[in-house]
Amino acid sequence: PISRSHFGSRRYSALGQALRTGRNVGIMSEAPKLRAAVACAAAAAVVLAASVVASQGLALFLERRRREDDHESGDGCSAPQMPLMVPKEQLAPETFDRPGLELRLIRKAEAVLQRRTGSLLVVLECLQDGHNHCAVLRTMEALGVQHVWLISPPPMESKNTLERQRLAEMAATAKRGRVKRYAAQRSEKAWQVDAEQDEQHLAFAKGAERFLSIRTFDDTAACLEALREAGREVWVTALEQQAQVLAPGAPWLEDNFPAALPKRLALVLGSEGLGVSDTFKAAADRLVYLPLSGFAESLNVSVAAALAVQLLLQLYARAFPEEELRLPAEELRSLRADWYAKLARSDDEREQYEALVDAPPVPLDDLRRSDMNRRGRGK
């Protein structure tokens, strides 16, 4: 049963007056948690409208409009869509990387440039493990984040590798034979696999660093000052209970969307043991956390970085047009000149690519290597 109480007497009467004078009436709410109440109010309006038009012999037209960025969930409530920052060309690709393709390297570079964003910057504060450091850099490059800032970055090697080096030095300098044998066995045999992993991570990280804009700081204060000068809003990942959940549907985000999402954001992730420093937390514009469903309270920093950045990129794709998220034209040209020079394999290619910086070739639709090249590497 629907009555005036669902809509409020004053609005109920105002609605009736509007209908009697032939005006259109719309009822809407941007806030998800108010939509159920609005649905009741809309139902009440329909009942009142039906009674008005029946008494006056008018026609009643009902039109339901929905927001483009919403879809219907099973319970009839609106839930936000979460599009990916994927160009339409990649959804149905026609041009692929293949051996012998003319200008294939810079066409691939051009595709990467068109998918880079400067809206989101990632800050890594005092990471301790080289494996995590390398993994985050590789992931940010793969996801299209161009700017990564580092505070006191760790050596590329993992803690296990540093320990192995210490044992090797011990084996070389120890005077007691038992200590020498123990250290030598541990450093040469037990961690051989870890050494191979270090080499692989180092190669991946160096490959990612070539195409990222990385800035390094000695301390947190200097990084904070630079972020403010760059006009970045600062969101810090934290486990404190006052941190707000970083998830679609969260009231703090949806009730003020897209205004809740700054166009220039810095996301800060901290060290493996201690997390982000109190200095950064105190200066943050917002503390956020990833919702978890198990007993584990936190994630490995490289995993957390991947999940948080992917989610934020989806939110940005939902909030802003694609062209607003791309890098500025001046920065694109600077990166293009730098990348083309790095990708050239001879002086002739370098000269050819340099001539194309201001007239770049058509980008590839798909960034994957050709099957022939992948098969050769066992992938």
C-alpha positions in Angstrom: 0.0 0.0 0.0 1.3 3.5 -0.9 0.2 6.6 0.9 1.2 10.2 1.4 3.7 9.0 4.1 5.9 7.5 1.4 6.3 10.9 -0.3 5.6 13.5 2.3 2.3 15.5 2.4 3.8 18.8 1.1 5.6 17.2 -1.9 2.5 14.9 -2.5 0.3 18.0 -2.8 2.9 19.9 -5.0 3.1 16.9 -7.3 -0.7 16.8 -7.7 -0.8 20.5 -8.5 2.0 20.1 -11.1 0.2 17.3 -12.7 -3.1 19.2 -12.8 -1.4 22.1 -14.6 0.1 19.7 -17.2 3.7 20.0 -16.2 6.3 17.2 -16.5 7.5 15.8 -13.2 10.8 14.0 -12.6 12.0 12.2 -9.5 15.6 11.2 -9.2 18.5 10.6 -6.8 22.2 10.3 -7.4 22.7 8.7 -4.0 22.5 4.9 -4.2 21.2 4.5 -0.6 18.3 6.9 -1.3 17.2 5.1 -4.4 14.9 2.7 -2.6 13.1 5.6 -1.0 12.9 7.4 -4.3 11.4 4.2 -5.8 8.6 4.4 -3.2 8.1 8.1 -3.9 7.9 7.4 -7.6 5.3 4.7 -7.1 3.2 7.1 -5.0 3.5 9.7 -7.8 2.2 7.2 -10.3 -0.8 6.3 -8.1 -1.6 10.0 -7.7 -1.0 10.8 -11.4 -3.4 8.0 -12.3 -6.1 9.4 -10.1 -5.6 12.9 -11.5 -5.7 11.9 -15.1 -8.7 9.6 -14.6 -10.7 12.5 -13.1 -9.8 14.9 -15.9 -9.8 12.5 -18.8 -6.1 13.0 -19.7 -3.5 10.6 -21.1 -0.8 9.3 -18.8 2.7 8.6 -20.2 5.2 6.9 -18.0 8.9 7.0 -18.9 11.7 5.4 -17.0 15.1 7.0 -17.6 18.3 5.5 -16.2 21.8 6.8 -16.0 24.2 5.6 -18.6 26.8 4.5 -16.1 24.4 2.3 -14.2 23.1 -1.1 -14.8 20.4 -3.1 -13.1 21.3 -5.6 -10.5 19.1 -8.6 -9.6 17.2 -6.8 -6.8 16.2 -3.9 -9.1 18.6 -1.4 -7.5 21.2 0.5 -9.6 24.8 -0.6 -9.3 27.7 1.3 -10.9 29.4 -0.1 -14.0 33.1 -0.4 -13.8 34.6 -0.1 -17.3 38.2 -0.7 -18.0 40.5 1.9 -19.6 40.6 -0.2 -22.8 40.6 1.5 -26.2 37.7 0.4 -28.4 40.3 -0.8 -30.9 41.6 -3.4 -28.5 38.1 -4.8 -27.9 38.0 -6.0 -31.5 41.6 -5.7 -32.8 42.4 -5.8 -36.4 46.1 -4.9 -36.5 48.5 -7.1 -34.6 52.3 -7.3 -34.1 53.9 -9.6 -36.6 57.4 -10.2 -37.9 58.2 -8.0 -40.9 55.5 -5.4 -40.1 56.7 -2.0 -41.2 57.6 0.3 -38.3 56.3 -2.4 -35.9 58.3 -1.2 -32.8 57.2 2.4 -33.0 53.6 1.5 -33.9 53.6 -0.6 -30.7 55.2 2.3 -28.8 52.5 4.6 -30.2 49.8 2.3 -28.9 51.3 2.3 -25.5 51.6 6.1 -25.4 47.9 6.4 -26.3 47.0 4.3 -23.3 49.2 6.0 -20.8 47.6 8.1 -18.0 49.0 10.9 -15.9 45.9 11.3 -13.7 47.2 8.7 -11.3 50.7 8.8 -9.8 52.0 6.0 -7.5 54.3 6.6 -4.6 56.3 3.8 -3.1 57.6 4.8 0.3 60.7 2.9 1.6 60.1 -0.5 0.2 62.6 -3.0 1.6 62.5 -5.9 -0.8 63.9 -5.7 -4.2 61.5 -8.4 -5.5 58.5 -6.3 -4.5 60.0 -3.1 -5.9 60.6 -4.8 -9.3 57.1 -6.3 -9.3 55.4 -3.0 -8.6 57.4 -1.2 -11.3 56.5 -3.9 -13.9 52.9 -3.8 -12.9 52.5 -0.1 -13.1 54.1 0.0 -16.6 51.8 -2.8 -17.7 48.7 -1.0 -16.4 49.5 2.2 -18.1 50.6 4.4 -15.1 53.4 6.6 -16.3 54.6 8.3 -13.1 56.1 6.4 -10.2 57.8 8.2 -7.4 60.2 6.4 -5.0 61.2 7.3 -1.5 64.5 5.7 -0.5 64.1 2.8 -2.9 65.7 -0.6 -2.0 68.5 -2.3 -4.0 67.1 -4.4 -6.8 68.2 -7.6 -5.1 65.9 -9.3 -2.6 66.7 -9.7 1.1 67.5 -13.3 0.4 70.1 -12.3 -2.2 71.7 -9.8 0.2 71.8 -12.5 2.8 73.4 -14.9 0.3 76.0 -12.3 -0.5 76.7 -11.9 3.2 77.2 -15.7 3.6 79.5 -15.8 0.5 81.7 -13.1 2.1 81.6 -15.1 5.4 82.7 -18.2 3.6 85.6 -16.3 2.0 86.8 -14.6 5.2 85.9 -17.0 8.1 88.9 -18.7 9.8 87.1 -21.7 11.2 86.5 -24.5 8.8 83.1 -25.4 10.0 81.8 -21.8 9.5 83.4 -21.8 6.0 81.6 -25.0 5.0 78.3 -23.9 6.4 78.3 -20.5 4.7 79.5 -21.9 1.4 76.8 -24.6 1.3 74.1 -22.1 2.1 75.2 -19.5 -0.4 76.0 -21.7 -3.3 73.3 -24.4 -3.2 70.3 -23.6 -1.1 69.4 -20.3 -2.7 70.3 -21.0 -6.4 66.7 -20.7 -7.4 66.4 -17.4 -5.6 69.4 -16.1 -7.5 67.8 -17.0 -10.8 64.6 -15.2 -9.7 66.5 -12.1 -8.8 68.1 -12.0 -12.3 64.6 -12.3 -13.9 63.0 -9.6 -11.6 66.0 -7.3 -12.3 65.6 -7.7 -16.0 61.8 -7.1 -15.9 62.3 -4.0 -13.6 65.0 -2.5 -15.9 62.7 -3.1 -18.9 59.8 -1.3 -17.1 62.0 1.6 -15.9 63.0 2.4 -19.5 59.4 3.5 -20.2 58.3 5.0 -16.8 58.8 8.5 -15.5 60.5 7.7 -12.2 61.4 10.4 -9.6 63.4 9.5 -6.5 63.4 11.2 -3.1 65.6 10.8 -0.1 62.8 11.4 2.4 59.1 11.7 2.8 59.0 15.4 3.4 60.6 16.2 0.1 58.2 13.9 -1.7 55.2 15.5 0.0 56.3 19.0 -0.9 56.7 17.9 -4.6 53.3 16.3 -4.6 51.7 19.5 -3.4 53.6 21.6 -5.9 52.3 19.3 -8.6 48.7 19.8 -7.5 48.2 16.2 -6.5 45.6 15.0 -4.0 47.2 12.4 -1.7 45.5 9.1 -0.9 47.4 6.8 1.5 46.8 3.1 1.9 46.3 2.3 5.5 44.8 -0.3 7.8 43.5 2.1 10.5 39.7 1.8 11.1 39.2 5.4 10.0 40.4 4.6 6.5 37.6 4.4 4.0 37.0 1.4 1.9 38.2 1.7 -1.7 35.4 -0.1 -3.5 32.5 0.7 -5.9 29.3 1.4 -4.1 31.1 3.0 -1.0 28.9 5.9 0.1 31.8 8.3 0.4 32.6 7.7 -3.3 29.2 7.2 -4.9 27.3 10.0 -3.1 29.7 12.5 -4.6 30.8 10.8 -7.8 32.7 11.8 -9.8 33.7 14.8 -7.7 35.1 12.5 -5.0 37.7 11.3 -7.5 40.4 14.0 -8.1 41.8 14.5 -11.6 45.3 14.5 -10.3 45.8 11.8 -7.6 48.8 10.3 -5.9 48.3 6.9 -4.3 50.9 6.0 -1.6 52.0 2.5 -0.6 54.4 1.8 2.2 57.0 -0.7 3.3 56.3 -4.4 3.7 56.6 -4.4 7.5 55.4 -1.0 8.7 53.3 0.3 5.9 53.1 4.0 5.1 54.7 6.4 7.6 52.8 8.5 10.1 54.1 11.6 8.4 52.4 10.7 5.1 49.2 9.6 6.9 49.0 12.9 8.8 49.4 14.8 5.5 47.0 12.7 3.5 43.8 14.0 2.0 42.3 10.6 2.5 43.1 7.2 4.0 41.9 4.2 2.0 42.0 0.4 2.3 41.2 -2.5 0.1 38.3 -4.7 1.4 39.5 -8.2 2.3 37.4 -11.3 3.1 39.7 -13.5 5.1 41.7 -13.5 8.3 44.7 -11.9 6.7 44.7 -8.2 7.4 47.0 -7.1 4.6 48.4 -8.1 1.3 51.9 -8.2 -0.2 52.6 -4.6 -1.3 53.0 -5.6 -5.0 49.6 -7.4 -4.9 48.0 -4.5 -3.1 49.4 -2.0 -5.7 48.0 -4.0 -8.6 44.5 -4.3 -7.1 44.3 -0.7 -5.9 45.6 0.8 -9.2 43.4 -1.4 -11.4 40.4 -0.4 -9.3 41.2 3.3 -9.5 41.8 3.1 -13.2 38.3 1.6 -13.6 36.9 4.4 -11.5 38.7 7.0 -13.7 37.3 5.3 -16.9 33.8 5.6 -15.4 34.3 9.2 -14.2 36.0 11.0 -17.0 36.2 11.0 -20.8 39.2 9.1 -22.2 40.8 12.2 -23.7 41.0 13.8 -20.2 42.9 10.9 -18.8 45.6 10.8 -21.4 49.0 12.5 -21.0 49.3 16.1 -22.2 50.4 16.6 -25.8 53.7 18.1 -24.7 54.6 15.2 -22.5 53.5 12.7 -25.1 55.8 14.2 -27.6 58.7 14.2 -25.2 58.1 10.5 -24.3 57.7 9.7 -28.0 61.1 11.2 -28.9 62.7 9.3 -26.0 61.1 6.0 -26.7 61.7 6.1 -30.4 65.4 6.7 -29.7 65.5 3.8 -27.3 63.8 1.4 -29.7 66.0 2.1 -32.7 68.5 -0.7 -33.3 70.8 1.1 -35.7 71.8 4.6 -36.7 69.6 4.4 -39.8 66.5 3.4 -37.7 67.3 6.2 -35.2 67.3 8.7 -38.0 64.1 7.3 -39.5 62.3 7.2 -36.2 63.4 10.7 -35.3 61.7 12.0 -38.4 58.4 10.5 -37.3 58.2 12.1 -33.8 55.9 14.8 -35.1 54.1 12.6 -37.5 53.8 9.2 -35.7 52.5 6.1 -37.5 49.1 4.5 -36.8 49.3 2.6 -33.5 48.7 -1.2 -33.4 45.3 -2.3 -32.0 46.8 -5.1 -30.0 50.1 -5.1 -28.0 50.8 -8.8 -27.7 53.8 -10.2 -29.4 53.3 -12.4 -32.4 52.7 -16.1 -31.8 55.9 -16.9 -33.6 58.1 -14.8 -31.2 56.2 -16.1 -28.2 56.6 -19.8 -29.3 60.4 -19.2 -29.5 60.5 -18.3 -25.8 58.4 -21.1 -24.6 55.5 -18.8 -23.7 
